Amino acid sequence: MTSPAIDSMQLNSFTLRLSDISSVDLEKLHALSMSVGWPHRSEDWQFLLEIGKGIAALDDIDRVLGSAMWFPYGDDFATVGMVITSPRLQANGAGQWFMEHLFRKIGDRDLGLSATRAARRLYLSLDFKAEATVYQCQGEALEPPVVALPAESVFRPIQLSDLAEIAVLDREAFGADRSVLLGRLLSQAKGIVLIRGGQISAFSLCRRFGRGYVIGPVVAPCDADAIAVVRPHVAEQAGSFLRLDTREKSGAFAEFLARSGLFVFDTVTSMSSGRHWPPASDSKDLNPRIYGLASHTLG
Ligand SMILES: CC(C)(COP(=O)(O)OP(=O)(O)OC[C@H]1O[C@@H](n2cnc3c(N)ncnc32)[C@H](O)[C@@H]1OP(=O)(O)O)[C@@H](O)C(=O)NCCC(=O)NCCS
């Protein structure tokens, strides 16, 4: 027998309107990402708003109930991220609606994104293809294991004047031109470059993000070089919360992360629309490859 109703109300009668995300109050966006358990600080949102574009969904009384952003890299590629529907509205078609609007704004570009489990079905229905698994490794950093530097190599702190050279490496590894993003990151991150034969063979950046620090991007031709540019950051952050997102499932780099206290916390899926992204890579061919993502959102 059903209990008699004391009172009733109609839920999900929200009328949403879309606005340019740059016109929306930062703290409301921050509250939205916290509502789905994401670790972004206001400062992390601020950075994304400065480098990306997007839309936000508001209700009649200006509560922010959704967001979606994109980040152009060069003329023909972008990543999509910060796609959020407020928990109270999920599974009602809002995510699909945001993405259709975003696609109209983005125009004719190839796209890449990191899909959470909750979002996979949404992106598959929009013809994105699953390409690779990303392992979100994090934890309280330990004093990293001692490792020998690769032969004939030295490392030093990154300098602003390294931008052009690291942008070339990054482009080869990432498959699109991220020089604008790298320039912005250089102004707020610490970085390491590995030099061999007078040229930069690998680099890494480390910045404040979320609950602590994130190491990324990390670009290197092989595990040994990747470890060489990541190790100094781990040593500096020992005792702090540290994160690195990588597509390396096993091998020396993945083992190094685990021995440094960074364990797999979650996974997301790299997905592409248009050309394959990220580009296929193999540590045996010694071409630069992405060992650490800048972030899920930025690729
Ligand atoms: C992922 C997210 C944006 C989807 O938004 P939404 O408004 O619920 O999406 P829609 O209602 O348009 O649903 C799109 C599809 O995903 C499915 N879906 C929605 N929520 C889901 C969930 N939690 N688990 C599995 N599938 C889900 C829907 O059933 C629908 O599939 P269908 O068209 O085959 O029926 C929302 O769940 C969210 O904000 N999650 C937390 C943050 C997040 O993970 N963002 C994605 C970053 S990549």
The ligand as a Tripos MOL2 file, in Angstrom:
@<TRIPOS>MOLECULE
LIG
   48    50     1     0     0
SMALL
NO_CHARGES

@<TRIPOS>ATOM
      1 C1         28.7750   13.0950  -18.0430 C.3       1 LIG1
      2 C2         27.6600   14.1110  -17.8480 C.3       1 LIG1
      3 C3         28.1360   15.4820  -18.3180 C.3       1 LIG1
      4 C4         26.4860   13.6530  -18.7110 C.3       1 LIG1
      5 O1         25.5140   14.6900  -18.5980 O.3       1 LIG1
      6 P1         23.9570   14.3860  -18.6940 P.3       1 LIG1
      7 O2         23.2630   15.6900  -18.6890 O.co2     1 LIG1
      8 O3         23.5930   13.3700  -17.6800 O.co2     1 LIG1
      9 O4         23.9160   13.7260  -20.1480 O.3       1 LIG1
     10 P2         22.6360   13.3080  -20.9610 P.3       1 LIG1
     11 O5         21.4190   13.3030  -20.0970 O.co2     1 LIG1
     12 O6         22.6000   14.1330  -22.2050 O.co2     1 LIG1
     13 O7         23.0020   11.8090  -21.2830 O.3       1 LIG1
     14 C5         23.8400   11.4650  -22.3480 C.3       1 LIG1
     15 C6         23.9950    9.9660  -22.3650 C.3       1 LIG1
     16 O8         24.7560    9.5300  -21.2380 O.3       1 LIG1
     17 C7         23.9890    8.6280  -20.4290 C.3       1 LIG1
     18 N1         24.3160    8.9000  -19.0690 N.ar      1 LIG1
     19 C8         24.0440   10.0130  -18.3610 C.ar      1 LIG1
     20 N2         24.5260    9.8950  -17.1050 N.ar      1 LIG1
     21 C9         25.1340    8.6840  -17.0440 C.ar      1 LIG1
     22 C10        25.8030    7.9740  -16.0140 C.ar      1 LIG1
     23 N3         25.9790    8.4930  -14.8030 N.pl3     1 LIG1
     24 N4         26.3020    6.7390  -16.3100 N.ar      1 LIG1
     25 C11        26.1240    6.1990  -17.5410 C.ar      1 LIG1
     26 N5         25.4950    6.8280  -18.5410 N.ar      1 LIG1
     27 C12        24.9910    8.0460  -18.2960 C.ar      1 LIG1
     28 C13        22.5620    8.9300  -20.7570 C.3       1 LIG1
     29 O9         21.7380    7.8550  -20.4910 O.3       1 LIG1
     30 C14        22.6630    9.2530  -22.2260 C.3       1 LIG1
     31 O10        22.7700    8.0690  -22.9690 O.3       1 LIG1
     32 P3         21.6380    7.7230  -24.0290 P.3       1 LIG1
     33 O11        21.5700    8.9190  -24.9670 O.co2     1 LIG1
     34 O12        22.1460    6.4740  -24.6580 O.co2     1 LIG1
     35 O13        20.3940    7.5610  -23.1950 O.co2     1 LIG1
     36 C15        27.1900   14.1580  -16.3580 C.3       1 LIG1
     37 O14        26.9010   12.8420  -15.9620 O.3       1 LIG1
     38 C16        28.2270   14.7360  -15.4200 C.2       1 LIG1
     39 O15        28.3410   15.9460  -15.2660 O.2       1 LIG1
     40 N6         28.9870   13.8390  -14.7540 N.am      1 LIG1
     41 C17        29.9980   14.2610  -13.7700 C.3       1 LIG1
     42 C18        31.1410   15.0270  -14.4500 C.3       1 LIG1
     43 C19        31.7170   14.2720  -15.6110 C.2       1 LIG1
     44 O16        32.0690   13.1030  -15.4990 O.2       1 LIG1
     45 N7         31.8510   14.9740  -16.7500 N.am      1 LIG1
     46 C20        32.3690   14.4120  -17.9740 C.3       1 LIG1
     47 C21        33.7380   14.8670  -18.2140 C.3       1 LIG1
     48 S1         34.4250   14.0410  -19.5930 S.3       1 LIG1
@<TRIPOS>BOND
     1     1     2 1
     2     2     3 1
     3     2     4 1
     4     2    36 1
     5     4     5 1
     6     5     6 1
     7     6     7 2
     8     6     8 1
     9     6     9 1
    10     9    10 1
    11    10    11 2
    12    10    12 1
    13    10    13 1
    14    13    14 1
    15    14    15 1
    16    15    16 1
    17    15    30 1
    18    16    17 1
    19    17    18 1
    20    17    28 1
    21    18    19 ar
    22    18    27 ar
    23    19    20 ar
    24    20    21 ar
    25    21    22 ar
    26    21    27 ar
    27    22    23 1
    28    22    24 ar
    29    24    25 ar
    30    25    26 ar
    31    26    27 ar
    32    28    29 1
    33    28    30 1
    34    30    31 1
    35    31    32 1
    36    32    33 2
    37    32    34 1
    38    32    35 1
    39    36    37 1
    40    36    38 1
    41    38    39 2
    42    38    40 1
    43    40    41 1
    44    41    42 1
    45    42    43 1
    46    43    44 2
    47    43    45 1
    48    45    46 1
    49    46    47 1
    50    47    48 1
@<TRIPOS>SUBSTRUCTURE
     1 LIG1         1 GROUP 0 **** ****
